[in-house]
Amino acid sequence: MTTALVAVPAALAFAAALGWLLTRRAGVVRSIDPTTGPDISDLGLSPDGPTVVHFSAPWCAPCERVRRVVSQVCSDLGGVAHVEIDMDANPAAARRFSVMSLPTTFVFDRDGQQRFRATGVLRADDLRLALAPLLA
């Protein structure tokens, strides 16, 4: 009985710590070294300005929130293209960019170089900060 009273809270604490570790980077926009990367020819990137590409799927509930955030930011800033790629319809693109979870969002500059990557639901302010230097 005493062992169970100790084991259950210990297991719950371990599970909570593990969950926190796995999700602490969700939605965080990370800078990417814009060196050589995967083939981008079929992504439909804009040659006139930055492009936000996000991978989604019809069954992905958080992808709808990312779609709203990206659409809002792109319309607010102007000059930013938005491309959504259905991972179910284009799994090859998802593999090329090592998309392991949905939603995953990328920011490419006008030269087609990948500059930022975020996994999870990103905040509009973080996306604006990532795009601001690319619009200057």
C-alpha positions in Angstrom: 0.0 0.0 0.0 2.8 2.4 1.0 4.7 1.6 -2.2 1.6 2.4 -4.3 1.2 5.7 -2.5 4.8 6.6 -3.5 4.8 5.1 -7.0 1.7 6.8 -8.3 2.8 10.4 -7.5 6.3 9.6 -8.8 4.9 8.3 -12.1 2.7 11.3 -12.4 5.6 13.7 -11.7 7.7 11.8 -14.3 4.9 12.0 -16.9 4.4 15.7 -16.3 8.1 16.5 -16.6 8.4 14.4 -19.8 5.4 16.1 -21.3 6.8 19.5 -20.5 10.2 18.6 -22.1 8.5 17.3 -25.3 6.3 20.4 -25.8 8.4 23.3 -24.5 9.7 24.1 -28.1 6.2 23.9 -29.7 5.4 27.1 -31.5 8.9 28.6 -31.1 10.3 30.1 -34.3 13.9 29.0 -34.7 16.4 30.6 -37.0 17.9 28.4 -39.7 21.3 28.7 -41.4 20.4 29.5 -45.0 23.0 27.3 -46.6 22.1 24.5 -49.0 18.9 22.7 -48.3 16.3 20.5 -49.9 14.8 21.1 -53.4 12.2 23.9 -53.3 11.3 24.0 -56.9 7.8 22.5 -56.4 6.8 24.6 -53.3 5.5 27.6 -55.2 7.6 30.2 -53.4 7.3 33.9 -54.3 10.2 35.5 -56.1 9.0 38.9 -55.0 9.3 38.5 -51.2 9.3 36.1 -48.3 7.0 33.1 -48.3 5.5 31.3 -45.4 5.1 27.6 -46.0 3.2 25.5 -43.6 2.5 21.8 -43.7 -0.9 20.6 -42.6 -3.5 17.9 -43.0 -7.3 17.8 -43.0 -7.3 15.8 -39.8 -4.9 18.2 -38.0 -6.9 20.5 -35.6 -4.0 22.8 -34.6 -3.3 23.4 -38.3 -6.5 25.5 -38.6 -5.2 27.9 -35.9 -1.8 28.1 -37.8 -3.7 28.8 -41.0 -5.6 31.7 -39.4 -2.4 33.1 -37.8 -0.4 32.9 -41.0 -3.2 34.4 -43.1 -3.7 37.2 -40.7 0.0 38.1 -40.5 0.5 37.8 -44.3 -2.4 40.1 -45.0 -1.3 42.6 -42.3 2.3 42.8 -43.6 1.6 42.7 -47.3 4.3 41.4 -49.7 4.4 38.0 -47.9 3.1 34.9 -49.7 1.5 32.0 -48.0 1.7 28.4 -49.2 -0.1 25.5 -47.4 1.1 22.0 -48.2 -1.2 19.0 -47.4 1.1 16.4 -45.9 -1.2 13.6 -47.0 -1.3 14.8 -50.6 2.5 15.6 -50.8 4.4 13.3 -48.4 7.6 13.6 -50.5 7.8 17.4 -49.7 7.3 16.6 -46.0 10.1 14.0 -46.1 12.5 16.4 -47.8 12.0 19.0 -45.1 12.0 16.4 -42.3 8.4 17.3 -41.1 7.8 14.9 -38.3 4.8 16.6 -36.7 2.0 18.9 -37.7 1.7 21.8 -38.0 5.2 22.7 -39.1 5.9 26.2 -40.6 8.8 27.5 -42.6 9.8 31.0 -43.7 11.7 31.4 -46.9 13.3 34.6 -48.1 12.8 36.0 -51.7 15.9 34.0 -52.8 14.3 30.7 -51.7 16.6 30.2 -48.7 14.9 28.7 -45.6 15.3 31.2 -42.8 13.0 30.0 -40.0 11.2 26.9 -38.9 8.5 26.4 -36.2 6.7 23.3 -35.1 3.3 23.7 -33.4 1.0 26.6 -33.2 3.1 29.8 -33.6 2.1 33.2 -32.3 1.4 36.0 -34.7 4.0 38.3 -32.9 6.7 35.7 -33.3 5.9 35.3 -37.0 5.9 39.1 -37.5 9.4 39.3 -35.9 10.7 36.5 -38.1 9.4 38.2 -41.3 10.3 41.8 -40.4 14.0 41.6 -41.5 13.0 39.8 -44.7 10.7 42.7 -45.7 13.3 45.5 -45.1 
